[in-house]
Amino acid sequence: MNPFYFNDTASYLIDPTFTKEEVEKAGYLWRSDPIKVDIPADLEQVNVRELDNYESFNTEGKRTINPDILKKVIIDDEGNCRRIVNMEYDFLVKYGLPLPRKHRLERMKENFRIG
C-alpha cells in the first residue's frame, strides 16, 4: 500500500508517461487537486506574480529579498500554497538567487525530465 499520490513520487518523476486512468486502475492514488495547506488567518497571502515586489537590487547590483516574505503564504497560478522558510531565505540571499516562482514539486518534475 502506497499512501502517496503516484504523480508526486519519484516513480512519476522518472517516467511521467503514466495516465491518471492507468494509475488508478492499478490501485494507486492520483492527486488531481492543487496542493493545499491550512493557512493561519493571520498570514497574508501573496500571488506568485507579486514576488517581484519582494525583490530588488542594491547599489552593488546584488539581489536582495525583503524578509517580509517569510511572513507570507505564496499562492501559484494552480492554487498551490507554500512558504519560504528561514533556511531557504538565507540560501537565496547568500547566493543572490530569485524567489522561486514554481512549487517545489513542479521544479523537481522539470529537473527530472530529460530530452
Biopython code that builds the backbone (N, CA, C, O; Angstrom):
import numpy as np
from Bio.PDB.StructureBuilder import StructureBuilder

atoms = [
    (1, "MET", "N", (0.845, -1.182, 0.000)),
    (1, "MET", "CA", (0.000, 0.000, 0.000)),
    (1, "MET", "C", (0.891, 1.245, 0.000)),
    (1, "MET", "O", (1.747, 1.411, 0.869)),
    (2, "ASN", "N", (0.679, 2.093, -0.965)),
    (2, "ASN", "CA", (1.428, 3.339, -1.054)),
    (2, "ASN", "C", (0.509, 4.482, -0.625)),
    (2, "ASN", "O", (-0.506, 4.728, -1.277)),
    (3, "PRO", "N", (0.847, 5.187, 0.467)),
    (3, "PRO", "CA", (-0.022, 6.272, 0.943)),
    (3, "PRO", "C", (0.151, 7.582, 0.165)),
    (3, "PRO", "O", (-0.555, 8.555, 0.431)),
    (4, "PHE", "N", (1.080, 7.613, -0.787)),
    (4, "PHE", "CA", (1.375, 8.841, -1.514)),
    (4, "PHE", "C", (0.705, 8.845, -2.885)),
    (4, "PHE", "O", (0.438, 7.793, -3.468)),
    (5, "TYR", "N", (0.444, 10.028, -3.377)),
    (5, "TYR", "CA", (-0.089, 10.161, -4.733)),
    (5, "TYR", "C", (1.001, 9.784, -5.724)),
    (5, "TYR", "O", (2.133, 10.257, -5.624)),
    (6, "PHE", "N", (0.657, 8.941, -6.670)),
    (6, "PHE", "CA", (1.646, 8.446, -7.633)),
    (6, "PHE", "C", (2.313, 9.586, -8.384)),
    (6, "PHE", "O", (3.523, 9.555, -8.606)),
    (7, "ASN", "N", (1.540, 10.590, -8.777)),
    (7, "ASN", "CA", (2.113, 11.679, -9.568)),
    (7, "ASN", "C", (2.952, 12.653, -8.732)),
    (7, "ASN", "O", (3.425, 13.660, -9.260)),
    (8, "ASP", "N", (3.145, 12.368, -7.429)),
    (8, "ASP", "CA", (4.051, 13.132, -6.584)),
    (8, "ASP", "C", (5.221, 12.276, -6.103)),
    (8, "ASP", "O", (5.930, 12.674, -5.179)),
    (9, "THR", "N", (5.436, 11.115, -6.710)),
    (9, "THR", "CA", (6.505, 10.219, -6.282)),
    (9, "THR", "C", (7.677, 10.250, -7.262)),
    (9, "THR", "O", (7.575, 10.783, -8.367)),
    (10, "ALA", "N", (8.790, 9.662, -6.824)),
    (10, "ALA", "CA", (9.970, 9.575, -7.686)),
    (10, "ALA", "C", (9.676, 8.742, -8.929)),
    (10, "ALA", "O", (10.245, 8.993, -9.992)),
    (11, "SER", "N", (8.797, 7.757, -8.805)),
    (11, "SER", "CA", (8.448, 6.930, -9.969)),
    (11, "SER", "C", (7.887, 7.784, -11.101)),
    (11, "SER", "O", (8.239, 7.594, -12.265)),
    (12, "TYR", "N", (7.027, 8.711, -10.759)),
    (12, "TYR", "CA", (6.423, 9.572, -11.777)),
    (12, "TYR", "C", (7.441, 10.588, -12.296)),
    (12, "TYR", "O", (7.373, 11.004, -13.453)),
    (13, "LEU", "N", (8.386, 10.988, -11.438)),
    (13, "LEU", "CA", (9.431, 11.901, -11.895)),
    (13, "LEU", "C", (10.285, 11.239, -12.963)),
    (13, "LEU", "O", (10.683, 11.875, -13.939)),
    (14, "ILE", "N", (10.562, 9.955, -12.770)),
    (14, "ILE", "CA", (11.407, 9.221, -13.697)),
    (14, "ILE", "C", (10.659, 8.884, -14.987)),
    (14, "ILE", "O", (11.227, 8.961, -16.076)),
    (15, "ASP", "N", (9.384, 8.511, -14.861)),
    (15, "ASP", "CA", (8.591, 8.151, -16.040)),
    (15, "ASP", "C", (7.204, 8.799, -15.954)),
    (15, "ASP", "O", (6.272, 8.191, -15.428)),
    (16, "PRO", "N", (7.063, 10.024, -16.465)),
    (16, "PRO", "CA", (5.782, 10.734, -16.366)),
    (16, "PRO", "C", (4.774, 10.374, -17.462)),
    (16, "PRO", "O", (3.826, 11.123, -17.694)),
    (17, "THR", "N", (4.968, 9.238, -18.138)),
    (17, "THR", "CA", (4.064, 8.878, -19.229)),
    (17, "THR", "C", (2.788, 8.192, -18.742)),
    (17, "THR", "O", (1.854, 8.011, -19.523)),
    (18, "PHE", "N", (2.733, 7.808, -17.461)),
    (18, "PHE", "CA", (1.526, 7.153, -16.946)),
    (18, "PHE", "C", (0.362, 8.133, -16.913)),
    (18, "PHE", "O", (0.538, 9.309, -16.595)),
    (19, "THR", "N", (-0.816, 7.647, -17.239)),
    (19, "THR", "CA", (-2.011, 8.480, -17.180)),
    (19, "THR", "C", (-2.730, 8.246, -15.859)),
    (19, "THR", "O", (-2.483, 7.256, -15.171)),
    (20, "LYS", "N", (-3.608, 9.155, -15.519)),
    (20, "LYS", "CA", (-4.398, 9.032, -14.297)),
    (20, "LYS", "C", (-5.189, 7.719, -14.306)),
    (20, "LYS", "O", (-5.273, 7.031, -13.289)),
    (21, "GLU", "N", (-5.757, 7.385, -15.443)),
    (21, "GLU", "CA", (-6.562, 6.170, -15.558)),
    (21, "GLU", "C", (-5.728, 4.918, -15.315)),
    (21, "GLU", "O", (-6.165, 4.012, -14.605)),
    (22, "GLU", "N", (-4.538, 4.857, -15.895)),
    (22, "GLU", "CA", (-3.658, 3.704, -15.702)),
    (22, "GLU", "C", (-3.265, 3.543, -14.234)),
    (22, "GLU", "O", (-3.258, 2.435, -13.697)),
    (23, "VAL", "N", (-2.946, 4.646, -13.612)),
    (23, "VAL", "CA", (-2.506, 4.613, -12.225)),
    (23, "VAL", "C", (-3.642, 4.166, -11.308)),
    (23, "VAL", "O", (-3.449, 3.304, -10.451)),
    (24, "GLU", "N", (-4.824, 4.752, -11.487)),
    (24, "GLU", "CA", (-5.959, 4.385, -10.644)),
    (24, "GLU", "C", (-6.409, 2.949, -10.897)),
    (24, "GLU", "O", (-6.837, 2.266, -9.966)),
    (25, "LYS", "N", (-6.318, 2.482, -12.134)),
    (25, "LYS", "CA", (-6.681, 1.098, -12.456)),
    (25, "LYS", "C", (-5.756, 0.116, -11.727)),
    (25, "LYS", "O", (-6.178, -0.972, -11.334)),
    (26, "ALA", "N", (-4.489, 0.512, -11.553)),
    (26, "ALA", "CA", (-3.527, -0.329, -10.842)),
    (26, "ALA", "C", (-3.701, -0.238, -9.326)),
    (26, "ALA", "O", (-3.021, -0.941, -8.580)),
    (27, "GLY", "N", (-4.605, 0.623, -8.872)),
    (27, "GLY", "CA", (-4.894, 0.717, -7.441)),
    (27, "GLY", "C", (-4.116, 1.780, -6.686)),
    (27, "GLY", "O", (-4.116, 1.783, -5.455)),
    (28, "TYR", "N", (-3.456, 2.677, -7.395)),
    (28, "TYR", "CA", (-2.688, 3.727, -6.740)),
    (28, "TYR", "C", (-3.475, 5.032, -6.714)),
    (28, "TYR", "O", (-4.461, 5.194, -7.433)),
    (29, "LEU", "N", (-3.025, 5.952, -5.877)),
    (29, "LEU", "CA", (-3.669, 7.258, -5.741)),
    (29, "LEU", "C", (-3.104, 8.237, -6.766)),
    (29, "LEU", "O", (-1.939, 8.140, -7.152)),
    (30, "TRP", "N", (-3.934, 9.174, -7.198)),
    (30, "TRP", "CA", (-3.534, 10.216, -8.135)),
    (30, "TRP", "C", (-4.033, 11.549, -7.588)),
    (30, "TRP", "O", (-5.212, 11.683, -7.261)),
    (31, "ARG", "N", (-3.141, 12.537, -7.486)),
    (31, "ARG", "CA", (-3.540, 13.857, -6.983)),
    (31, "ARG", "C", (-4.007, 14.712, -8.145)),
    (31, "ARG", "O", (-3.230, 15.041, -9.041)),
    (32, "SER", "N", (-5.295, 15.072, -8.122)),
    (32, "SER", "CA", (-5.851, 15.956, -9.143)),
    (32, "SER", "C", (-6.008, 17.376, -8.615)),
    (32, "SER", "O", (-5.976, 18.337, -9.383)),
    (33, "ASP", "N", (-6.177, 17.503, -7.309)),
    (33, "ASP", "CA", (-6.401, 18.808, -6.700)),
    (33, "ASP", "C", (-5.073, 19.518, -6.438)),
    (33, "ASP", "O", (-4.034, 18.874, -6.287)),
    (34, "PRO", "N", (-5.116, 20.843, -6.387)),
    (34, "PRO", "CA", (-3.897, 21.586, -6.038)),
    (34, "PRO", "C", (-3.412, 21.195, -4.638)),
    (34, "PRO", "O", (-4.193, 20.720, -3.812)),
    (35, "ILE", "N", (-2.135, 21.396, -4.385)),
    (35, "ILE", "CA", (-1.581, 21.137, -3.061)),
    (35, "ILE", "C", (-2.075, 22.242, -2.136)),
    (35, "ILE", "O", (-1.805, 23.421, -2.365)),
    (36, "LYS", "N", (-2.794, 21.858, -1.102)),
    (36, "LYS", "CA", (-3.368, 22.841, -0.184)),
    (36, "LYS", "C", (-2.793, 22.641, 1.205)),
    (36, "LYS", "O", (-2.430, 21.533, 1.599)),
    (37, "VAL", "N", (-2.724, 23.727, 1.922)),
    (37, "VAL", "CA", (-2.302, 23.692, 3.313)),
    (37, "VAL", "C", (-3.265, 24.532, 4.122)),
    (37, "VAL", "O", (-3.955, 25.398, 3.584)),
    (38, "ASP", "N", (-3.307, 24.275, 5.407)),
    (38, "ASP", "CA", (-4.106, 25.127, 6.285)),
    (38, "ASP", "C", (-3.334, 26.415, 6.503)),
    (38, "ASP", "O", (-2.221, 26.401, 7.028)),
    (39, "ILE", "N", (-3.923, 27.514, 6.103)),
    (39, "ILE", "CA", (-3.261, 28.804, 6.216)),
    (39, "ILE", "C", (-3.819, 29.520, 7.434)),
    (39, "ILE", "O", (-5.014, 29.810, 7.489)),
    (40, "PRO", "N", (-2.963, 29.809, 8.418)),
    (40, "PRO", "CA", (-3.441, 30.559, 9.584)),
    (40, "PRO", "C", (-4.032, 31.899, 9.154)),
    (40, "PRO", "O", (-3.555, 32.528, 8.209)),
    (41, "ALA", "N", (-5.061, 32.317, 9.850)),
    (41, "ALA", "CA", (-5.782, 33.534, 9.481)),
    (41, "ALA", "C", (-4.904, 34.779, 9.528)),
    (41, "ALA", "O", (-5.174, 35.747, 8.816)),
    (42, "ASP", "N", (-3.862, 34.771, 10.349)),
    (42, "ASP", "CA", (-3.030, 35.966, 10.490)),
    (42, "ASP", "C", (-1.923, 36.076, 9.434)),
    (42, "ASP", "O", (-1.151, 37.035, 9.450)),
    (43, "LEU", "N", (-1.841, 35.111, 8.525)),
    (43, "LEU", "CA", (-0.826, 35.172, 7.473)),
    (43, "LEU", "C", (-1.405, 35.747, 6.185)),
    (43, "LEU", "O", (-2.472, 35.343, 5.722)),
    (44, "GLU", "N", (-0.672, 36.695, 5.626)),
    (44, "GLU", "CA", (-1.088, 37.310, 4.367)),
    (44, "GLU", "C", (-0.712, 36.404, 3.201)),
    (44, "GLU", "O", (0.329, 35.748, 3.226)),
    (45, "GLN", "N", (-1.552, 36.374, 2.193)),
    (45, "GLN", "CA", (-1.288, 35.579, 1.001)),
    (45, "GLN", "C", (-0.775, 36.488, -0.110)),
    (45, "GLN", "O", (-1.227, 37.622, -0.267)),
    (46, "VAL", "N", (0.184, 35.962, -0.879)),
    (46, "VAL", "CA", (0.773, 36.699, -1.984)),
    (46, "VAL", "C", (0.717, 35.817, -3.216)),
    (46, "VAL", "O", (1.110, 34.652, -3.166)),
    (47, "ASN", "N", (0.235, 36.358, -4.314)),
    (47, "ASN", "CA", (0.236, 35.613, -5.564)),
    (47, "ASN", "C", (1.652, 35.561, -6.106)),
    (47, "ASN", "O", (2.419, 36.510, -5.942)),
    (48, "VAL", "N", (1.998, 34.470, -6.743)),
    (48, "VAL", "CA", (3.352, 34.284, -7.275)),
    (48, "VAL", "C", (3.734, 35.414, -8.231)),
    (48, "VAL", "O", (4.916, 35.732, -8.364)),
    (49, "ARG", "N", (2.766, 36.016, -8.889)),
    (49, "ARG", "CA", (3.049, 37.115, -9.822)),
    (49, "ARG", "C", (3.463, 38.400, -9.102)),
    (49, "ARG", "O", (3.957, 39.335, -9.733)),
    (50, "GLU", "N", (3.261, 38.445, -7.781)),
    (50, "GLU", "CA", (3.613, 39.630, -6.989)),
    (50, "GLU", "C", (4.990, 39.512, -6.339)),
    (50, "GLU", "O", (5.395, 40.411, -5.601)),
    (51, "LEU", "N", (5.712, 38.436, -6.593)),
    (51, "LEU", "CA", (7.003, 38.233, -5.928)),
    (51, "LEU", "C", (8.046, 39.270, -6.312)),
    (51, "LEU", "O", (8.982, 39.521, -5.553)),
    (52, "ASP", "N", (7.892, 39.872, -7.484)),
    (52, "ASP", "CA", (8.830, 40.928, -7.884)),
    (52, "ASP", "C", (8.836, 42.070, -6.876)),
    (52, "ASP", "O", (9.844, 42.760, -6.725)),
    (53, "ASN", "N", (7.714, 42.274, -6.187)),
    (53, "ASN", "CA", (7.619, 43.343, -5.194)),
    (53, "ASN", "C", (8.506, 43.090, -3.976)),
    (53, "ASN", "O", (8.763, 44.008, -3.198)),
    (54, "TYR", "N", (8.973, 41.856, -3.805)),
    (54, "TYR", "CA", (9.796, 41.492, -2.644)),
    (54, "TYR", "C", (11.276, 41.349, -3.006)),
    (54, "TYR", "O", (12.096, 41.019, -2.149)),
    (55, "GLU", "N", (11.612, 41.594, -4.252)),
    (55, "GLU", "CA", (12.992, 41.502, -4.715)),
    (55, "GLU", "C", (13.452, 42.851, -5.258)),
    (55, "GLU", "O", (12.680, 43.594, -5.866)),
    (56, "SER", "N", (14.713, 43.143, -5.026)),
    (56, "SER", "CA", (15.300, 44.360, -5.584)),
    (56, "SER", "C", (16.799, 44.141, -5.696)),
    (56, "SER", "O", (17.314, 43.096, -5.301)),
    (57, "PHE", "N", (17.491, 45.126, -6.233)),
    (57, "PHE", "CA", (18.944, 45.070, -6.347)),
    (57, "PHE", "C", (19.525, 46.239, -5.576)),
    (57, "PHE", "O", (19.044, 47.367, -5.686)),
    (58, "ASN", "N", (20.571, 45.965, -4.788)),
    (58, "ASN", "CA", (21.200, 47.039, -4.019)),
    (58, "ASN", "C", (22.146, 47.834, -4.915)),
    (58, "ASN", "O", (22.228, 47.584, -6.118)),
    (59, "THR", "N", (22.857, 48.787, -4.327)),
    (59, "THR", "CA", (23.720, 49.672, -5.110)),
    (59, "THR", "C", (24.879, 48.931, -5.759)),
    (59, "THR", "O", (25.436, 49.401, -6.751)),
    (60, "GLU", "N", (25.251, 47.768, -5.206)),
    (60, "GLU", "CA", (26.333, 46.975, -5.796)),
    (60, "GLU", "C", (25.820, 46.005, -6.856)),
    (60, "GLU", "O", (26.597, 45.240, -7.428)),
    (61, "GLY", "N", (24.513, 46.033, -7.120)),
    (61, "GLY", "CA", (23.934, 45.157, -8.123)),
    (61, "GLY", "C", (23.580, 43.773, -7.617)),
    (61, "GLY", "O", (23.230, 42.898, -8.409)),
    (62, "LYS", "N", (23.665, 43.557, -6.297)),
    (62, "LYS", "CA", (23.331, 42.246, -5.727)),
    (62, "LYS", "C", (21.844, 42.196, -5.395)),
    (62, "LYS", "O", (21.270, 43.147, -4.865)),
    (63, "ARG", "N", (21.239, 41.053, -5.727)),
    (63, "ARG", "CA", (19.813, 40.866, -5.464)),
    (63, "ARG", "C", (19.560, 40.832, -3.964)),
    (63, "ARG", "O", (20.300, 40.192, -3.217)),
    (64, "THR", "N", (18.521, 41.515, -3.529)),
    (64, "THR", "CA", (18.088, 41.462, -2.133)),
    (64, "THR", "C", (16.631, 41.020, -2.102)),
    (64, "THR", "O", (15.866, 41.274, -3.032)),
    (65, "ILE", "N", (16.270, 40.360, -1.020)),
    (65, "ILE", "CA", (14.903, 39.878, -0.838)),
    (65, "ILE", "C", (14.377, 40.445, 0.470)),
    (65, "ILE", "O", (15.019, 40.331, 1.514)),
    (66, "ASN", "N", (13.216, 41.047, 0.403)),
    (66, "ASN", "CA", (12.584, 41.619, 1.585)),
    (66, "ASN", "C", (12.235, 40.488, 2.555)),
    (66, "ASN", "O", (11.537, 39.551, 2.168)),
    (67, "PRO", "N", (12.704, 40.552, 3.811)),
    (67, "PRO", "CA", (12.416, 39.480, 4.776)),
    (67, "PRO", "C", (10.934, 39.355, 5.130)),
    (67, "PRO", "O", (10.540, 38.376, 5.764)),
    (68, "ASP", "N", (10.109, 40.319, 4.736)),
    (68, "ASP", "CA", (8.663, 40.206, 4.984)),
    (68, "ASP", "C", (8.060, 38.996, 4.276)),
    (68, "ASP", "O", (6.989, 38.525, 4.659)),
    (69, "ILE", "N", (8.743, 38.486, 3.243)),
    (69, "ILE", "CA", (8.229, 37.320, 2.516)),
    (69, "ILE", "C", (8.127, 36.105, 3.436)),
    (69, "ILE", "O", (7.341, 35.195, 3.171)),
    (70, "LEU", "N", (8.910, 36.079, 4.511)),
    (70, "LEU", "CA", (8.872, 34.967, 5.461)),
    (70, "LEU", "C", (7.544, 34.900, 6.216)),
    (70, "LEU", "O", (7.201, 33.862, 6.782)),
    (71, "LYS", "N", (6.806, 35.996, 6.224)),
    (71, "LYS", "CA", (5.525, 36.060, 6.934)),
    (71, "LYS", "C", (4.338, 35.868, 5.994)),
    (71, "LYS", "O", (3.190, 36.037, 6.405)),
    (72, "LYS", "N", (4.605, 35.516, 4.736)),
    (72, "LYS", "CA", (3.553, 35.409, 3.721)),
    (72, "LYS", "C", (3.419, 33.973, 3.214)),
    (72, "LYS", "O", (4.353, 33.176, 3.293)),
    (73, "VAL", "N", (2.242, 33.673, 2.698)),
    (73, "VAL", "CA", (1.983, 32.408, 2.019)),
    (73, "VAL", "C", (1.917, 32.720, 0.532)),
    (73, "VAL", "O", (1.183, 33.614, 0.111)),
    (74, "ILE", "N", (2.681, 31.985, -0.259)),
    (74, "ILE", "CA", (2.737, 32.213, -1.704)),
    (74, "ILE", "C", (1.764, 31.257, -2.384)),
    (74, "ILE", "O", (1.807, 30.047, -2.160)),
    (75, "ILE", "N", (0.888, 31.810, -3.216)),
    (75, "ILE", "CA", (-0.096, 31.025, -3.966)),
    (75, "ILE", "C", (0.284, 31.096, -5.438)),
    (75, "ILE", "O", (0.434, 32.186, -5.990)),
    (76, "ASP", "N", (0.443, 29.923, -6.085)),
    (76, "ASP", "CA", (0.788, 29.942, -7.507)),
    (76, "ASP", "C", (-0.472, 29.908, -8.368)),
    (76, "ASP", "O", (-1.589, 29.864, -7.851)),
    (77, "ASP", "N", (-0.281, 29.929, -9.677)),
    (77, "ASP", "CA", (-1.409, 30.008, -10.612)),
    (77, "ASP", "C", (-2.315, 28.778, -10.562)),
    (77, "ASP", "O", (-3.482, 28.851, -10.949)),
    (78, "GLU", "N", (-1.786, 27.650, -10.089)),
    (78, "GLU", "CA", (-2.595, 26.431, -9.969)),
    (78, "GLU", "C", (-3.295, 26.332, -8.615)),
    (78, "GLU", "O", (-4.037, 25.381, -8.369)),
    (79, "GLY", "N", (-3.065, 27.309, -7.737)),
    (79, "GLY", "CA", (-3.686, 27.288, -6.409)),
    (79, "GLY", "C", (-2.855, 26.589, -5.354)),
    (79, "GLY", "O", (-3.306, 26.437, -4.219)),
    (80, "ASN", "N", (-1.636, 26.153, -5.705)),
    (80, "ASN", "CA", (-0.758, 25.514, -4.728)),
    (80, "ASN", "C", (-0.182, 26.561, -3.775)),
    (80, "ASN", "O", (0.159, 27.670, -4.186)),
    (81, "CYS", "N", (-0.083, 26.196, -2.513)),
    (81, "CYS", "CA", (0.403, 27.104, -1.477)),
    (81, "CYS", "C", (1.760, 26.656, -0.971)),
    (81, "CYS", "O", (2.060, 25.463, -0.912)),
    (82, "ARG", "N", (2.572, 27.636, -0.607)),
    (82, "ARG", "CA", (3.862, 27.322, 0.004)),
    (82, "ARG", "C", (4.367, 28.540, 0.756)),
    (82, "ARG", "O", (3.848, 29.646, 0.608)),
    (83, "ARG", "N", (5.390, 28.310, 1.566)),
    (83, "ARG", "CA", (6.039, 29.403, 2.283)),
    (83, "ARG", "C", (7.545, 29.308, 2.074)),
    (83, "ARG", "O", (8.083, 28.232, 1.813)),
    (84, "ILE", "N", (8.204, 30.432, 2.192)),
    (84, "ILE", "CA", (9.659, 30.466, 2.190)),
    (84, "ILE", "C", (10.075, 30.364, 3.659)),
    (84, "ILE", "O", (9.641, 31.161, 4.491)),
    (85, "VAL", "N", (10.915, 29.384, 3.967)),
    (85, "VAL", "CA", (11.380, 29.201, 5.341)),
    (85, "VAL", "C", (12.729, 29.893, 5.517)),
    (85, "VAL", "O", (13.398, 30.219, 4.537)),
    (86, "ASN", "N", (13.123, 30.116, 6.770)),
    (86, "ASN", "CA", (14.357, 30.856, 7.063)),
    (86, "ASN", "C", (15.572, 30.278, 6.352)),
    (86, "ASN", "O", (16.371, 31.030, 5.794)),
    (87, "MET", "N", (15.726, 28.958, 6.361)),
    (87, "MET", "CA", (16.900, 28.339, 5.751)),
    (87, "MET", "C", (16.931, 28.602, 4.238)),
    (87, "MET", "O", (17.986, 28.882, 3.670)),
    (88, "GLU", "N", (15.766, 28.508, 3.601)),
    (88, "GLU", "CA", (15.686, 28.774, 2.163)),
    (88, "GLU", "C", (15.969, 30.249, 1.881)),
    (88, "GLU", "O", (16.689, 30.582, 0.939)),
    (89, "TYR", "N", (15.401, 31.119, 2.697)),
    (89, "TYR", "CA", (15.619, 32.564, 2.547)),
    (89, "TYR", "C", (17.120, 32.878, 2.647)),
    (89, "TYR", "O", (17.665, 33.599, 1.811)),
    (90, "ASP", "N", (17.777, 32.334, 3.673)),
    (90, "ASP", "CA", (19.211, 32.581, 3.856)),
    (90, "ASP", "C", (20.013, 32.108, 2.651)),
    (90, "ASP", "O", (20.943, 32.789, 2.219)),
    (91, "PHE", "N", (19.661, 30.949, 2.105)),
    (91, "PHE", "CA", (20.342, 30.404, 0.926)),
    (91, "PHE", "C", (20.156, 31.323, -0.278)),
    (91, "PHE", "O", (21.119, 31.636, -0.978)),
    (92, "LEU", "N", (18.923, 31.752, -0.520)),
    (92, "LEU", "CA", (18.637, 32.610, -1.668)),
    (92, "LEU", "C", (19.392, 33.931, -1.564)),
    (92, "LEU", "O", (19.947, 34.416, -2.550)),
    (93, "VAL", "N", (19.410, 34.512, -0.360)),
    (93, "VAL", "CA", (20.106, 35.784, -0.158)),
    (93, "VAL", "C", (21.612, 35.608, -0.310)),
    (93, "VAL", "O", (22.269, 36.419, -0.963)),
    (94, "LYS", "N", (22.161, 34.560, 0.286)),
    (94, "LYS", "CA", (23.610, 34.315, 0.232)),
    (94, "LYS", "C", (24.119, 34.217, -1.198)),
    (94, "LYS", "O", (25.185, 34.744, -1.517)),
    (95, "TYR", "N", (23.364, 33.548, -2.057)),
    (95, "TYR", "CA", (23.807, 33.322, -3.433)),
    (95, "TYR", "C", (23.151, 34.259, -4.451)),
    (95, "TYR", "O", (23.347, 34.101, -5.656)),
    (96, "GLY", "N", (22.379, 35.228, -3.971)),
    (96, "GLY", "CA", (21.772, 36.203, -4.873)),
    (96, "GLY", "C", (20.764, 35.611, -5.830)),
    (96, "GLY", "O", (20.632, 36.074, -6.963)),
    (97, "LEU", "N", (20.041, 34.579, -5.380)),
    (97, "LEU", "CA", (19.067, 33.898, -6.230)),
    (97, "LEU", "C", (17.681, 34.511, -6.085)),
    (97, "LEU", "O", (17.364, 35.069, -5.034)),
    (98, "PRO", "N", (16.851, 34.419, -7.118)),
    (98, "PRO", "CA", (15.486, 34.946, -7.031)),
    (98, "PRO", "C", (14.582, 34.018, -6.230)),
    (98, "PRO", "O", (14.888, 32.841, -6.044)),
    (99, "LEU", "N", (13.475, 34.558, -5.764)),
    (99, "LEU", "CA", (12.458, 33.737, -5.116)),
    (99, "LEU", "C", (11.900, 32.761, -6.146)),
    (99, "LEU", "O", (11.624, 33.159, -7.278)),
    (100, "PRO", "N", (11.728, 31.496, -5.779)),
    (100, "PRO", "CA", (11.192, 30.529, -6.743)),
    (100, "PRO", "C", (9.755, 30.859, -7.121)),
    (100, "PRO", "O", (8.926, 31.152, -6.258)),
    (101, "ARG", "N", (9.474, 30.811, -8.394)),
    (101, "ARG", "CA", (8.122, 31.096, -8.889)),
    (101, "ARG", "C", (7.268, 29.837, -8.958)),
    (101, "ARG", "O", (6.042, 29.922, -9.022)),
    (102, "LYS", "N", (7.910, 28.666, -8.946)),
    (102, "LYS", "CA", (7.182, 27.397, -9.062)),
    (102, "LYS", "C", (7.269, 26.617, -7.758)),
    (102, "LYS", "O", (8.227, 26.747, -6.995)),
    (103, "HIS", "N", (6.254, 25.812, -7.524)),
    (103, "HIS", "CA", (6.221, 24.950, -6.349)),
    (103, "HIS", "C", (7.368, 23.946, -6.426)),
    (103, "HIS", "O", (7.798, 23.561, -7.514)),
    (104, "ARG", "N", (7.854, 23.532, -5.268)),
    (104, "ARG", "CA", (8.978, 22.597, -5.176)),
    (104, "ARG", "C", (8.747, 21.327, -5.993)),
    (104, "ARG", "O", (9.653, 20.873, -6.691)),
    (105, "LEU", "N", (7.558, 20.751, -5.917)),
    (105, "LEU", "CA", (7.287, 19.524, -6.664)),
    (105, "LEU", "C", (7.346, 19.762, -8.171)),
    (105, "LEU", "O", (7.842, 18.915, -8.913)),
    (106, "GLU", "N", (6.847, 20.897, -8.619)),
    (106, "GLU", "CA", (6.900, 21.210, -10.051)),
    (106, "GLU", "C", (8.337, 21.391, -10.512)),
    (106, "GLU", "O", (8.691, 20.957, -11.608)),
    (107, "ARG", "N", (9.177, 22.030, -9.685)),
    (107, "ARG", "CA", (10.585, 22.195, -10.045)),
    (107, "ARG", "C", (11.282, 20.844, -10.119)),
    (107, "ARG", "O", (12.093, 20.610, -11.015)),
    (108, "MET", "N", (10.970, 19.953, -9.179)),
    (108, "MET", "CA", (11.572, 18.619, -9.197)),
    (108, "MET", "C", (11.168, 17.869, -10.457)),
    (108, "MET", "O", (12.006, 17.230, -11.093)),
    (109, "LYS", "N", (9.893, 17.938, -10.823)),
    (109, "LYS", "CA", (9.421, 17.245, -12.019)),
    (109, "LYS", "C", (10.147, 17.757, -13.267)),
    (109, "LYS", "O", (10.541, 16.968, -14.126)),
    (110, "GLU", "N", (10.322, 19.066, -13.364)),
    (110, "GLU", "CA", (11.030, 19.638, -14.516)),
    (110, "GLU", "C", (12.483, 19.191, -14.560)),
    (110, "GLU", "O", (13.013, 18.913, -15.636)),
    (111, "ASN", "N", (13.125, 19.120, -13.417)),
    (111, "ASN", "CA", (14.539, 18.733, -13.363)),
    (111, "ASN", "C", (14.759, 17.274, -13.729)),
    (111, "ASN", "O", (15.855, 16.910, -14.156)),
    (112, "PHE", "N", (13.745, 16.430, -13.573)),
    (112, "PHE", "CA", (13.891, 15.014, -13.899)),
    (112, "PHE", "C", (13.618, 14.737, -15.373)),
    (112, "PHE", "O", (13.996, 13.680, -15.878)),
    (113, "ARG", "N", (12.976, 15.655, -16.060)),
    (113, "ARG", "CA", (12.678, 15.439, -17.474)),
    (113, "ARG", "C", (13.954, 15.537, -18.295)),
    (113, "ARG", "O", (14.711, 16.502, -18.193)),
    (114, "ILE", "N", (14.165, 14.544, -19.085)),
    (114, "ILE", "CA", (15.363, 14.514, -19.928)),
    (114, "ILE", "C", (14.916, 14.492, -21.388)),
    (114, "ILE", "O", (14.057, 13.699, -21.773)),
    (115, "GLY", "N", (15.499, 15.360, -22.182)),
    (115, "GLY", "CA", (15.229, 15.357, -23.613)),
    (115, "GLY", "C", (13.949, 15.860, -24.004)),
    (115, "GLY", "O", (13.636, 15.894, -25.194)),
]
sb = StructureBuilder()
sb.init_structure("model")
sb.init_model(0)
sb.init_chain("A")
sb.init_seg("    ")
for serial, (resi, resn, name, xyz) in enumerate(atoms, 1):
    if name == "N":
        sb.init_residue(resn, " ", resi, " ")
    sb.init_atom(name, np.array(xyz, "f"), 0.0, 1.0, " ", f" {name:<3s}", serial, name[0])
structure = sb.get_structure()
